[in-house]
Amino acid sequence: MFECATCGSRFYDQEDCDDHMDDYAHWAKCETCDGQFRSQRAADQHMNALNHWPTYECETCTMEFDSDVARDQHMRAEKHFERFCPDCDQWFMNNNNLRMHLNSRIHRGTTVLCPFCKSPFTTASGACTHLESGACPRAPTLNRETIYKIVRENDRNGVITNKLIGWKEDEERSKWEVNPNAYNGNYWECYYCHRQFNTASALSSHLNSPFHKQKIYHCPNKQGSCGKQFITLAGLFAHLESESCGLTRFENVQKDYQTVVSGRGLMTM
């Protein structure tokens, strides 16, 4: 009997066995080169003879191991994982995901306070969303427009605010009502971006969100030529918190946000 090197199927004829391994790619293979063998034993002999056993390298130091298990034991003991949170025993696919995890509520807690009602938030962008949406019970007059006015008046040189022609505060504050004509027979459709919603109330929420309003802030990173613009101050803070343009650190944004929203000054970049 001739046995498949991978699945163990048995054949009376060597040719039949070879055809099966061809069809299902069941040949035993060298883990380093392209060699293929009729049995795992033959593959092991080949790898022994040519020293073709794979090595497993530590992601941080230069040590090598014969198995991934030994490598992982080493990296766990030495905390040598590149994208690993030792506190949570969790790996991440890329550095950005790891950074977002480390800056999340799990590790940062809720130490950023609303300057008015003292509600706790994890990030400055979260606190700004709370204020710009008019959700603060101690500052009911604050919203995206009033905060922009405060920041703009203290940003004479346009460090983070755009110089707008024809800024109409009343239009920015106006509320949209959904017309029955917005129903296209299946969904409620936005006239501007043509996104479709299941209900009129969902379309109304979309229209009265900042989604279609002017971009009134920009990234202050002139040296890095970032150039990104934002509809809300929360959007600008989220961009800076991501450290994607390298202007400032996450921690600095948390320290400076109350100064910005209170109008006492601008971020120290």
C-alpha positions as CSV (number, residue, x, y, z in Angstrom):
1,M,0.0,0.0,0.0
2,F,1.1,3.5,-0.8
3,E,0.1,6.2,1.7
4,C,-0.4,10.0,1.2
5,A,2.2,12.0,3.1
6,T,-0.4,14.4,4.3
7,C,-3.9,12.9,4.8
8,G,-3.0,9.3,5.2
9,S,-5.1,8.0,2.3
10,R,-3.8,4.6,1.0
11,F,-3.5,3.4,-2.5
12,Y,-2.6,0.1,-4.2
13,D,-0.6,1.8,-6.9
14,Q,2.2,4.4,-6.5
15,E,1.0,6.3,-9.5
16,D,-2.5,6.6,-8.0
17,C,-1.0,7.9,-4.8
18,D,1.2,10.4,-6.7
19,D,-1.9,11.6,-8.7
20,H,-3.8,12.1,-5.4
21,M,-1.0,14.2,-3.9
22,D,-0.7,16.2,-7.1
23,D,-4.5,16.9,-7.1
24,Y,-4.7,17.9,-3.5
25,A,-1.2,19.4,-3.1
26,H,-0.5,16.8,-0.4
27,W,3.2,16.3,-1.0
28,A,5.4,16.5,2.1
29,K,7.4,19.7,1.7
30,C,10.6,21.2,2.9
31,E,9.9,24.2,5.2
32,T,12.8,26.2,3.7
33,C,13.1,25.3,0.0
34,D,10.7,24.1,-2.7
35,G,11.5,20.4,-2.3
36,Q,8.5,18.0,-2.3
37,F,8.6,14.4,-1.0
38,R,6.4,11.3,-0.9
39,S,6.6,11.0,2.9
40,Q,7.2,13.3,5.8
41,R,10.1,11.1,6.8
42,A,11.8,11.8,3.5
43,A,11.2,15.5,3.9
44,D,12.7,15.4,7.5
45,Q,15.8,13.6,6.2
46,H,16.2,16.2,3.5
47,M,15.9,19.1,6.1
48,N,18.3,17.3,8.4
49,A,20.9,16.8,5.7
50,L,20.8,20.3,4.3
51,N,20.0,22.1,7.6
52,H,16.7,23.3,6.1
53,W,14.7,23.3,9.3
54,P,13.2,26.8,9.7
55,T,14.3,29.2,12.4
56,Y,12.0,31.3,14.4
57,E,13.4,34.7,15.2
58,C,12.5,36.9,18.1
59,E,10.6,40.0,16.9
60,T,12.8,42.3,19.0
61,C,16.2,40.8,19.7
62,T,18.5,38.6,17.5
63,M,17.8,35.3,19.2
64,E,16.6,32.3,17.0
65,F,14.6,29.2,18.0
66,D,13.8,25.8,16.5
67,S,10.0,26.2,17.1
68,D,7.4,29.0,17.3
69,V,6.5,27.7,20.7
70,A,10.0,28.2,22.1
71,R,10.2,31.7,20.4
72,D,6.9,32.7,21.9
73,Q,7.9,31.6,25.4
74,H,11.1,33.7,25.1
75,M,9.2,36.8,23.9
76,R,6.6,36.5,26.5
77,A,9.2,36.1,29.3
78,E,11.3,39.1,28.0
79,K,8.3,41.1,26.7
80,H,9.9,41.2,23.3
81,F,6.7,41.3,21.2
82,E,6.7,44.2,18.8
83,R,2.9,44.6,18.8
84,F,2.0,43.0,22.1
85,C,0.3,44.4,25.2
86,P,1.7,42.4,28.1
87,D,-0.9,43.6,30.5
88,C,-3.7,42.3,28.4
89,D,-1.8,39.3,26.9
90,Q,-3.0,40.5,23.4
91,W,-1.3,40.8,20.0
92,F,-2.2,43.4,17.4
93,M,-1.9,43.3,13.6
94,N,-0.1,46.6,13.2
95,N,1.4,49.4,15.3
96,N,-1.6,51.7,14.8
97,N,-4.0,49.1,16.4
98,L,-1.6,48.7,19.3
99,R,-1.4,52.5,19.8
100,M,-5.2,52.8,19.7
101,H,-5.5,50.0,22.3
102,L,-2.9,51.6,24.6
103,N,-4.8,54.9,24.3
104,S,-8.2,53.4,25.0
105,R,-10.2,53.4,28.2
106,I,-8.7,50.1,29.3
107,H,-5.3,51.7,29.8
108,R,-6.0,55.5,30.0
109,G,-9.1,55.3,32.2
110,T,-11.4,58.4,32.1
111,T,-9.2,61.2,33.4
112,V,-10.1,63.9,30.9
113,L,-13.0,65.9,32.4
114,C,-15.5,68.2,30.9
115,P,-14.5,71.7,32.2
116,F,-18.1,72.4,33.0
117,C,-20.1,69.3,34.1
118,K,-17.0,67.3,35.0
119,S,-18.2,64.2,33.1
120,P,-15.2,61.9,32.6
121,F,-13.8,61.0,29.2
122,T,-10.9,59.0,27.9
123,T,-9.7,61.5,25.3
124,A,-9.9,65.1,24.5
125,S,-11.7,64.3,21.3
126,G,-14.4,62.5,23.3
127,A,-14.8,65.6,25.6
128,C,-15.0,67.9,22.6
129,T,-17.7,65.8,21.0
130,H,-19.7,66.1,24.2
131,L,-19.4,69.9,24.1
132,E,-19.8,70.4,20.3
133,S,-23.0,68.3,20.2
134,G,-24.6,70.5,22.9
135,A,-24.8,67.6,25.3
136,C,-23.2,69.3,28.4
137,P,-26.0,70.2,30.9
138,R,-23.8,72.9,32.5
139,A,-23.0,74.6,29.3
140,P,-26.2,74.4,27.1
141,T,-25.2,77.3,24.9
142,L,-22.0,75.5,23.8
143,N,-22.0,73.7,20.5
144,R,-19.9,73.4,17.4
145,E,-20.6,77.0,16.3
146,T,-20.1,78.7,19.6
147,I,-16.9,76.8,20.3
148,Y,-15.6,77.8,16.9
149,K,-16.4,81.4,17.6
150,I,-14.5,81.3,20.9
151,V,-11.5,79.5,19.4
152,R,-11.4,81.7,16.3
153,E,-11.4,84.9,18.4
154,N,-8.3,83.7,20.2
155,D,-6.6,82.3,17.1
156,R,-5.8,85.6,15.3
157,N,-3.0,84.0,13.3
158,G,-5.1,81.1,12.1
159,V,-3.0,78.4,13.8
160,I,-5.9,75.9,13.8
161,T,-8.9,77.8,12.5
162,N,-9.6,78.5,8.8
163,K,-10.2,82.0,7.6
164,L,-13.6,81.7,6.2
165,I,-15.3,84.0,3.7
166,G,-19.0,84.4,4.4
167,W,-19.3,82.5,7.6
168,K,-23.0,82.7,8.4
169,E,-23.6,81.7,12.0
170,D,-27.4,81.6,11.6
171,E,-27.1,79.2,8.7
172,E,-24.7,77.0,10.6
173,R,-27.1,76.8,13.5
174,S,-30.2,76.2,11.4
175,K,-32.1,72.9,11.7
176,W,-33.0,70.8,8.7
177,E,-36.5,69.2,8.4
178,V,-36.9,66.1,6.2
179,N,-39.3,66.7,3.3
180,P,-41.5,63.7,2.2
181,N,-39.9,64.1,-1.3
182,A,-36.7,62.7,0.2
183,Y,-38.3,59.2,0.1
184,N,-37.2,57.5,-3.1
185,G,-39.6,54.6,-2.8
186,N,-37.3,52.4,-0.8
187,Y,-35.2,54.7,1.4
188,W,-34.9,58.2,2.7
189,E,-32.1,59.8,0.6
190,C,-29.8,62.6,1.4
191,Y,-29.9,65.3,-1.3
192,Y,-26.2,66.2,-0.9
193,C,-24.4,62.9,-0.6
194,H,-27.1,60.5,-1.7
195,R,-26.6,58.2,1.3
196,Q,-29.8,56.3,2.0
197,F,-31.5,55.7,5.4
198,N,-34.2,53.4,6.6
199,T,-36.2,56.1,8.4
200,A,-36.9,59.8,8.1
201,S,-35.5,60.3,11.7
202,A,-32.2,58.7,10.7
203,L,-32.0,61.1,7.7
204,S,-32.8,64.0,9.9
205,S,-30.0,63.1,12.3
206,H,-27.6,62.9,9.4
207,L,-28.7,66.3,8.0
208,N,-28.5,68.0,11.4
209,S,-25.1,66.5,12.2
210,P,-21.9,68.4,11.2
211,F,-21.4,65.9,8.3
212,H,-22.2,68.5,5.5
213,K,-21.0,71.6,7.2
214,Q,-17.9,73.6,6.5
215,K,-14.4,72.5,7.4
216,I,-13.4,75.1,9.9
217,Y,-10.2,73.7,11.5
218,H,-6.9,72.5,10.0
219,C,-3.9,70.6,11.3
220,P,-1.3,73.1,12.6
221,N,1.6,71.0,11.3
222,K,3.1,73.3,8.7
223,Q,6.5,71.8,8.7
224,G,5.1,68.4,8.0
225,S,2.8,69.8,5.3
226,C,-0.1,67.8,6.7
227,G,-2.9,70.0,5.3
228,K,-5.8,68.0,6.7
229,Q,-9.0,70.0,7.5
230,F,-11.8,69.1,9.9
231,I,-15.4,70.0,10.4
232,T,-15.2,69.8,14.2
233,L,-12.6,70.5,16.9
234,A,-13.1,66.9,18.0
235,G,-12.0,65.8,14.6
236,L,-8.8,67.9,14.8
237,F,-8.1,66.5,18.3
238,A,-8.7,62.9,17.1
239,H,-6.2,63.5,14.3
240,L,-3.6,64.8,16.7
241,E,-4.2,62.0,19.2
242,S,-3.5,59.5,16.5
243,E,0.0,60.9,16.1
244,S,-0.3,60.2,12.4
245,C,1.4,63.4,11.3
246,G,4.0,63.4,14.1
247,L,3.2,66.9,15.3
248,T,2.6,66.2,18.9
249,R,2.1,63.3,21.4
250,F,-1.2,61.9,22.6
251,E,-0.5,63.1,26.1
252,N,0.1,66.7,25.1
253,V,-3.3,66.9,23.4
254,Q,-5.0,65.8,26.6
255,K,-3.2,68.5,28.6
256,D,-4.1,71.3,26.2
257,Y,-7.7,70.8,25.2
258,Q,-9.3,72.7,28.1
259,T,-7.1,75.7,27.3
260,V,-8.4,75.6,23.7
261,V,-12.1,75.2,24.4
262,S,-12.1,77.8,27.2
263,G,-10.5,80.4,24.9
264,R,-7.5,81.0,27.2
265,G,-5.0,80.1,24.6
266,L,-3.9,77.7,21.9
267,M,-2.2,74.4,22.0
268,T,1.5,74.5,22.6
269,M,3.0,72.6,19.7
